[in-house]
Amino acid sequence: MNAQRKQRLTLVLVIVLGASVAVGLTAYALSQNINLFYSPSEIYMGEAPKDTRIRAGGMVVEGSIRRDPTSLRVEFDITDYAHATTVEYTGILPDLFREGQGIVLKECWRRTVV
């Protein structure tokens, strides 16, 4: 193998190694930022941690919204049509929040299982 061929092989190996490192770092960074949420069935089955803030998603049950008149706290039921659970949210609700609408809450407090 002559010197020019060794140089090309070395260059190709460095490029492949660099691309592998870049892909690995990108995959690691993306895995840290995944926003997964618990469905009402997972909450019902006990897969979600209890008495802590979680991300939850589902459909808001009709007639289940209960607002605290003195604060921004709102309790409501969410369902995936198999199970339902009551969650508590504190903060300003988005304009598109309503009963019968699908939602994903980033930080809600798991209250009880219905």
Secondary structure, DSSP 8 states (H G I E B T S, - for coil): --HHHHHHHHHHHHHHHHHHHHHHHHHHHHHHT----B-HHHHHTT-S-SSSEEEEEEEE-TT--EE-TTSSEEEEEEE-SS-EEEEEEES---TT--TT-EEEEEEEEEEEE-
